[in-house]
Amino acid sequence: EAKHYLLRSLEIEEELGRKPNIAADYFYLGNTLYNLNNFQSAIQYFNRSLEIYNELENEKWIASVHNTVGTVYADLGSFEKALEHYKLSLDIEEKTKDKAGMARTLNNIGIVYSEWNHKEKALEYYQKSLLLEKELENKVGVAGSYNNIGIIYSDWEQDKIALDYYQKALSIYEEFHNDQGIANAVNNMGESFFRLGNHELALEYLFRSLKYEQENENILGIASSYHSIGEVYSKLGRFKDAMEYNNKSCQLAKSHQLSSILLLNYKLYYDIYSSQKNPTKALEYFKLYAEQKDTVYSHDFQKNIAELQAQFEIDKIDREKDLLVKKFEKKEKEVKTQRIYLLVIFFLMIVFGVLVYYDIRSKISANNKLRIINDELTEQKKQLTSALDKLGKSESKYKTLIENSPTGILYVNMDCSIQEINNKMLEILGSPDEQLTKKINCLTFPPLQRIGLSAQLQDCLEKGKNIYDEKTYLTKWKKKTYLRYFITPVFDQQKKSGMR
């Protein structure tokens, strides 16, 4: 009904030629369709509105429309487009000193950073937004910032702190009868309760959130709630229920092109099938997850992230160092408390050797060199295996061995993410930073796929066989090196637990 009257109003305004009113009608039509979950049509109306406001040079409305379009794209999982519109909106709001607009846009940019897993940067933007909202005495805006800050602490597994922020947000939302805000806060509280071990209360909150979303006919919220419930059931081992709710979420995500939700769905399918010992289906959904991840987080999006960091001078060297130190200290505490033998890890040992150019081309002594290399690798393997057997007796000896090893060593987790890397390996790769290197996934990293190493890892994972090979490799940091490496699975109490 609202759409009908807005279209009628638009016809009248176009006949009268009143451009400001035409632009406003297009904007409100876009909002109406957005609330009806018709995202693509909403974007079309917003763009028409934006064209007219640009002609009229109405900066306040231009900023508002850009921010709204960015929110729609973010809901669709198109974060690079969302970030583009948020940047345009923030530029105008800072120029015109529109604090309310700045608070809203800073919060939205924080959401993009959070989705891209830049949690520290997301927290910075949320805190900036919170300060402005408090200054403006905008309680609902304050609640939104509290809720988002809670999400960051939850992602850092500090759920008690997260629950404090969620409760602050929920109290404000209930005061203003903001059903959508209540649904978001309640859903987040449910996820935190689960991680704290209160499974019954977690499901109660998640179903309560789902009810609010269904009453509001919020497709994105419904899809998200279905996924959250499915994820809880999966962790409880109730795979039939988990599959039922994830199927519902996936159907909505596909029909409404909700890319970010679909990414979560594929990841949950992979987790379910992996837990059910179904490697064929697990691999199928892992591939879909990897493809969807590439779609959601494109190269252009990473470029926009870098541009935004430079534009607002966020990447301060001292702050980055502090964050790295804190992250390292946190990791050290985890290692001390959980102990190395409680982790299910892959040990991946890659021995790189830089051969002289004329030796590489030489065919005459190739077989002899291969035997020599094989003997060296066998001896190094025996030495390292013997040293690793002593790690449980002396953690300090383990660290000294790894840090001072003359060979490059990598340890990776079951998902092929890097667990540990020594200084020699950083030197071989030409890496400037350990944490940057740890962001590489050895199974999905394109350069490793191109030289066939990722496929060899998969083969070792599935068949449990030793693999030796040598290749020329161009690292992420443009360092060309000739490498030889040995991949071997690691067994813990007669059970395969990893590779090295």
C-alpha positions in Angstrom: 0.0 0.0 0.0 2.9 2.4 0.8 4.5 1.6 -2.5 1.2 2.4 -4.3 0.8 5.8 -2.8 4.5 6.6 -3.3 4.2 5.7 -7.0 1.2 7.9 -7.3 3.0 10.8 -5.6 5.9 10.3 -7.9 3.7 10.6 -11.0 2.3 13.9 -9.7 5.7 15.3 -8.8 7.1 14.4 -12.2 4.2 16.2 -13.9 4.9 19.3 -11.8 8.6 19.0 -12.4 9.5 19.3 -8.7 12.9 17.6 -8.6 13.5 17.7 -4.8 10.2 15.9 -4.2 10.9 13.5 -7.1 14.2 12.6 -5.5 12.6 12.1 -2.1 9.9 9.8 -3.6 12.5 7.7 -5.2 14.4 7.4 -1.9 11.3 6.5 0.1 10.3 3.9 -2.6 13.8 2.4 -2.2 13.3 2.2 1.6 9.9 0.6 1.2 11.3 -2.1 -1.1 14.3 -2.6 1.2 11.9 -3.3 4.1 10.1 -5.7 1.8 13.4 -7.5 1.3 13.5 -6.6 -2.4 17.1 -5.4 -2.3 17.9 -5.1 -6.0 14.8 -3.0 -6.9 15.5 -0.9 -3.8 19.0 -0.1 -5.1 17.6 1.0 -8.4 15.3 3.5 -6.8 18.1 4.8 -4.5 20.4 5.3 -7.5 17.6 7.4 -9.3 17.3 9.4 -6.2 21.0 9.9 -6.0 21.2 11.1 -9.6 18.7 13.9 -8.9 20.3 15.0 -5.6 23.7 15.2 -7.4 22.1 17.5 -9.9 20.7 19.6 -7.1 24.0 19.5 -5.2 22.2 18.6 -2.0 25.1 17.3 0.0 23.1 16.2 3.1 20.8 14.0 1.0 23.7 12.7 -1.1 25.5 11.5 2.0 22.3 9.9 3.4 21.6 8.0 0.2 25.2 6.8 -0.2 25.1 5.5 3.4 21.7 3.7 2.8 22.9 2.1 -0.4 26.0 1.0 1.4 23.8 -0.7 4.0 21.9 -2.6 1.3 25.1 -3.8 -0.3 26.4 -4.9 3.1 23.3 -6.9 3.7 23.8 -8.6 0.3 27.4 -9.4 1.2 28.9 -7.0 -1.4 31.3 -5.4 1.0 33.5 -3.7 -1.6 30.5 -1.8 -3.0 29.2 -1.0 0.6 32.6 0.4 1.5 32.7 2.6 -1.6 29.4 4.2 -0.7 30.3 4.6 3.0 33.5 6.4 2.0 31.6 8.8 -0.2 29.1 9.4 2.6 31.7 10.0 5.3 33.7 12.5 3.1 30.6 14.7 2.8 29.6 14.3 6.4 33.0 15.4 7.6 33.0 18.3 5.2 29.6 19.5 6.4 30.3 18.6 10.1 27.2 16.3 10.2 28.0 14.5 13.5 24.8 12.3 13.4 25.7 11.2 9.9 29.3 10.6 10.8 28.3 8.4 13.8 26.1 6.3 11.6 28.6 5.9 8.8 31.6 5.2 11.2 29.5 2.4 12.7 28.7 0.9 9.3 32.4 1.0 8.2 33.1 -0.8 11.5 30.7 -3.6 10.4 32.6 -4.0 7.1 35.9 -4.3 9.0 34.4 -6.8 11.3 33.1 -8.9 8.4 36.6 -8.8 6.9 38.0 -10.0 10.2 39.8 -6.7 11.0 38.5 -6.8 14.5 40.8 -4.2 16.0 40.0 -1.7 13.2 36.2 -2.5 13.6 36.5 -1.7 17.4 38.2 1.6 16.6 35.3 2.7 14.4 32.6 1.5 16.8 34.2 3.4 19.7 34.4 6.6 17.5 30.8 6.1 16.6 29.9 5.5 20.3 31.5 8.8 21.4 29.5 10.8 18.8 26.3 9.1 19.7 26.8 9.9 23.4 27.6 13.5 22.5 24.4 13.7 20.5 22.4 11.9 23.3 21.1 9.4 20.7 20.3 6.4 22.9 19.3 4.1 20.0 22.6 4.9 18.3 24.4 4.2 21.6 22.7 0.8 21.8 23.8 -0.1 18.3 27.4 0.7 19.2 27.2 -1.3 22.4 25.8 -4.3 20.4 28.5 -4.1 17.8 31.3 -3.8 20.4 29.9 -6.8 22.1 30.2 -8.8 18.9 33.9 -7.9 18.7 34.6 -9.2 22.3 32.5 -12.3 21.5 34.7 -13.0 18.4 37.7 -12.7 20.8 36.0 -15.3 23.0 35.5 -12.9 25.8 31.9 -13.6 26.1 31.4 -12.3 29.6 32.4 -8.9 28.5 30.4 -9.3 25.4 27.3 -10.1 27.4 27.7 -6.9 29.4 27.6 -4.8 26.2 24.6 -6.9 24.8 22.7 -6.3 28.0 23.3 -2.5 27.8 22.1 -2.5 24.2 19.0 -4.7 25.0 17.9 -2.4 27.9 17.9 0.6 25.6 16.2 -1.2 22.7 13.4 -2.4 25.1 13.0 1.1 26.5 12.3 2.4 22.9 10.4 -0.8 21.8 12.9 -1.3 19.0 12.0 -4.8 17.9 14.8 -5.2 15.3 17.4 -4.1 17.9 16.0 -6.5 20.4 16.2 -9.3 17.9 19.8 -8.6 17.2 20.9 -8.3 20.8 19.0 -11.4 21.9 20.5 -13.4 19.1 24.0 -12.3 20.0 23.3 -13.1 23.7 22.2 -16.6 22.7 25.5 -17.3 20.9 27.5 -16.1 23.9 25.5 -18.2 26.3 26.3 -21.2 24.2 30.0 -20.6 24.2 29.8 -20.2 28.0 28.3 -23.7 28.2 24.7 -22.7 28.9 23.2 -24.5 25.9 19.6 -24.5 27.1 19.5 -20.8 27.7 21.4 -20.2 24.4 18.6 -22.0 22.3 15.9 -20.1 24.3 17.5 -16.7 23.3 18.1 -17.8 19.7 14.5 -18.9 19.2 13.3 -15.7 20.8 15.3 -13.7 18.3 14.0 -15.8 15.4 10.4 -15.0 16.6 11.1 -11.3 16.5 12.7 -11.6 13.0 9.7 -13.5 11.7 7.2 -11.0 13.1 9.2 -8.2 11.5 9.4 -10.2 8.2 13.1 -9.5 8.1 14.5 -12.0 5.6 18.1 -11.3 6.5 17.5 -11.6 10.2 15.5 -14.8 9.7 18.2 -16.4 7.6 20.8 -15.4 10.1 18.8 -16.8 13.0 18.3 -20.1 11.2 22.0 -20.4 10.7 22.8 -19.5 14.3 20.4 -22.2 15.6 21.8 -24.7 13.1 25.3 -23.9 14.3 24.4 -24.5 17.9 22.8 -27.8 17.1 25.8 -28.9 15.1 28.1 -28.2 18.1 25.8 -30.2 20.3 26.1 -33.1 17.9 22.4 -32.9 16.8 23.3 -33.0 13.1 19.8 -33.7 11.8 18.4 -30.6 13.5 21.5 -28.6 12.4 21.0 -29.6 8.8 17.3 -28.7 8.9 17.9 -25.1 10.1 20.9 -24.6 7.9 18.8 -25.8 4.9 16.2 -23.1 5.7 18.8 -20.4 6.0 20.5 -21.5 2.8 17.2 -21.4 0.8 16.6 -17.8 1.9 20.2 -16.8 1.2 20.0 -18.2 -2.3 16.6 -16.8 -3.2 17.5 -13.3 -1.9 21.2 -13.3 -2.9 22.4 -12.9 0.6 26.1 -13.7 -0.1 27.5 -13.3 3.4 24.8 -15.7 4.8 25.4 -18.2 2.0 29.1 -18.1 3.0 28.2 -19.1 6.5 25.8 -21.8 5.3 28.5 -23.5 3.2 30.9 -23.4 6.1 28.4 -25.0 8.4 27.6 -27.8 5.8 31.4 -28.5 5.7 31.6 -28.7 9.5 28.5 -31.0 9.7 29.8 -33.4 7.1 33.3 -33.4 8.5 31.9 -34.3 11.9 29.8 -37.1 10.3 33.0 -38.5 8.7 31.7 -37.8 5.2 34.8 -36.5 3.4 33.2 -36.4 0.0 30.4 -34.1 1.0 32.7 -32.1 3.3 35.1 -31.5 0.4 32.2 -30.5 -1.9 31.0 -27.8 0.5 34.6 -26.7 1.4 35.1 -25.9 -2.3 31.8 -24.0 -2.4 32.8 -22.1 0.7 36.2 -21.2 -0.8 34.5 -20.0 -4.1 31.9 -18.0 -2.1 34.6 -16.5 0.1 36.4 -15.3 -3.1 33.1 -13.7 -4.3 32.4 -11.9 -1.0 35.9 -10.7 -0.4 37.3 -9.7 -3.8 40.6 -8.1 -4.7 38.9 -4.8 -5.2 37.5 -4.9 -1.7 40.9 -5.5 -0.2 42.2 -2.5 -2.3 39.3 -0.3 -0.9 40.2 -1.4 2.6 43.8 -0.3 2.1 42.7 3.0 0.6 40.4 3.6 3.6 43.1 2.9 6.1 45.4 5.4 4.3 42.7 8.0 4.0 41.9 8.1 7.7 45.4 7.4 8.9 44.4 4.4 11.0 47.5 2.3 10.4 49.7 4.0 13.0 52.9 2.1 13.5 53.0 2.2 17.3 49.4 1.1 17.5 50.0 -1.8 15.1 53.0 -2.9 17.2 50.9 -2.8 20.4 48.2 -5.0 18.7 50.8 -7.5 17.5 52.4 -7.7 21.0 49.0 -8.3 22.6 48.1 -10.9 20.1 51.5 -12.7 20.6 51.1 -12.6 24.4 47.6 -14.0 24.1 48.9 -16.8 21.9 51.7 -17.6 24.4 49.2 -17.9 27.2 47.1 -20.3 25.2 50.2 -22.5 24.4 51.1 -22.6 28.1 47.6 -23.5 29.4 46.5 -25.9 26.8 49.9 -27.6 26.2 51.3 -28.6 22.9 50.1 -32.3 23.2 46.4 -31.2 23.6 46.3 -29.5 20.2 45.4 -31.4 17.1 47.9 -30.0 14.7 49.6 -30.7 11.4 53.3 -30.6 11.3 54.5 -29.5 8.0 58.2 -29.5 7.4 59.4 -27.8 4.2 63.1 -27.8 3.5 64.1 -25.2 1.0 67.4 -25.3 -0.7 68.6 -22.7 -3.1 70.4 -24.4 -5.9 72.9 -22.7 -8.2 71.5 -21.9 -11.6 73.9 -24.2 -13.5 73.2 -27.1 -11.1 69.4 -26.8 -11.8 70.0 -27.0 -15.5 72.5 -29.9 -15.2 70.9 -33.2 -16.2 74.0 -35.3 -15.9 74.2 -35.4 -12.1 70.5 -35.2 -11.4 70.0 -38.8 -10.1 73.0 -38.5 -7.8 71.9 -35.2 -6.4 68.4 -36.6 -5.8 69.9 -39.5 -3.8 72.1 -37.1 -1.8 69.1 -34.8 -1.1 67.0 -37.8 -0.1 69.6 -39.0 2.4 69.9 -35.5 3.9 66.2 -35.2 4.2 65.9 -38.7 5.8 68.7 -37.8 8.3 67.1 -34.4 9.1 63.7 -36.1 9.5 65.2 -38.6 12.0 66.9 -35.8 13.9 63.8 -33.6 14.0 61.5 -36.6 14.9 63.8 -37.5 17.8 63.7 -33.8 19.0 60.0 -33.6 18.7 59.6 -36.8 20.9 61.3 -34.8 23.7 59.0 -31.8 23.5 56.6 -33.1 26.1 59.4 -33.2 28.6 60.8 -29.8 28.0 58.8 -27.0 26.4 61.8 -24.7 26.5 63.8 -27.2 24.5 61.0 -27.4 21.9 61.0 -23.6 21.4 64.8 -23.4 21.2 64.8 -26.2 18.6 62.3 -24.5 16.4 63.6 -21.0 16.7 67.3 -21.9 16.1 66.7 -24.6 13.5 68.9 -24.2 10.4 66.0 -25.3 8.2 62.7 -23.7 7.6 59.8 -25.2 9.5 56.1 -24.7 9.2 53.4 -26.3 11.4 49.8 -26.1 10.1 46.4 -26.9 11.5 43.9 -29.4 10.1 42.4 -26.7 7.9 45.9 -26.0 6.6 46.1 -22.6 8.3 49.6 -21.9 9.7 50.1 -22.7 13.4 53.8 -22.0 13.9 56.7 -20.8 11.7 60.3 -20.3 12.6 62.6 -17.4 11.7 64.5 -19.4 9.1 61.3 -20.0 7.2 60.4 -16.3 7.3 63.9 -15.5 5.9 63.4 -18.1 3.1 60.0 -16.7 2.1 61.2 -13.1 2.4 58.4 -12.4 4.8 58.5 -9.2 6.7 56.1 -10.3 9.4 55.2 -13.6 11.1 51.5 -12.7 11.5 51.1 -11.7 7.9 52.5 -15.1 6.9 50.1 -16.9 9.3 47.2 -15.5 7.4 48.1 -17.7 4.4 46.1 -21.0 4.2 48.3 -23.6 2.5 45.3 -25.4 1.0 43.6 -22.4 -0.7 46.5 -20.0 -1.3 46.7 -19.6 -5.1 50.5 -19.5 -5.5 50.8 -22.8 -3.7 47.9 -24.3 -5.7 49.7 -23.3 -8.9 52.9 -25.2 -8.1 50.8 -28.2 -7.0 51.9 -28.1 -3.3 48.3 -27.7 -2.1 47.2 -30.8 -4.0 50.1 -32.7 -2.4 48.9 -31.6 1.0 45.4 -32.8 0.3 46.9 -36.1 -1.0 48.9 -36.5 2.2 45.9 -35.6 4.3 43.6 -38.2 2.7 46.1 -41.1 2.1 48.6 -40.4 5.0 51.7 -40.9 2.8 55.0 -39.2 2.8 55.7 -36.8 0.0 59.0 -35.4 -1.3 59.3 -32.9 -4.1 61.3 -29.8 -5.3 60.0 -26.8 -7.2 60.7 -23.2 -8.1 58.4 -20.9 -6.1 57.6 -17.2 -6.2 56.6 -16.2 -2.7 53.9 -13.7 -1.8 56.6 -11.1 -1.2 58.0 -11.6 -4.8 61.0 -13.6 -3.7 61.9 -16.3 -6.2 63.4 -19.4 -4.7 64.1 -23.0 -5.6 62.8 -25.3 -2.9 62.9 -28.9 -1.9 60.5 -30.1 0.7 59.3 -33.2 2.6 55.7 -33.6 3.8 54.9 -36.3 6.3 51.8 -37.1 8.5 52.1 -37.1 12.3 50.5 -39.8 14.4 49.4 -39.4 18.1 48.6 -42.6 19.9 48.1 -44.6 16.7 45.8 -42.0 15.4 46.6 -39.6 12.6 46.7 -36.1 14.0 48.6 -34.0 11.4 51.5 -33.6 9.1 55.0 -32.0 9.2 
